[in-house]
Amino acid sequence: MKQVNIHEAKTHLSALLQLVEQGKEVIIARKGKPIAKLTEFKEKKKKRTLGRMKGQIKIADDFDVLPDDIARAFGMID
């Protein structure tokens, strides 16, 4: 784990981020006292639950029926 002061962190941010990408952690300190830690960002993926909305959504039987004038405008009927 590498520790740098705030000035060095601002000056060398790109290099510090490369270290983080390599799996290392970087501590940022003010007057020698650690105040922050740079670590790799890992996005949490939410697990999908099938059927979670069952019974909460109603789709009308005719939801995909277009009025004749609109269907004609899109060339779906003559």
Residue pairs with C-beta under 8 A, 6 or more apart in sequence:
1 24
1 25
1 26
1 27
2 16
2 19
2 24
2 25
2 26
2 27
3 26
3 27
3 28
3 29
3 34
4 12
4 16
4 26
4 27
4 28
4 29
5 28
5 29
5 30
5 31
5 32
6 28
6 29
6 30
9 16
9 26
9 28
16 26
16 38
17 38
19 26
20 26
20 38
20 39
20 40
21 40
23 40
25 37
25 38
25 39
26 37
26 38
27 34
27 36
27 37
27 38
28 34
28 35
28 36
28 37
28 38
29 35
66 74
66 76
68 77
71 77
72 78
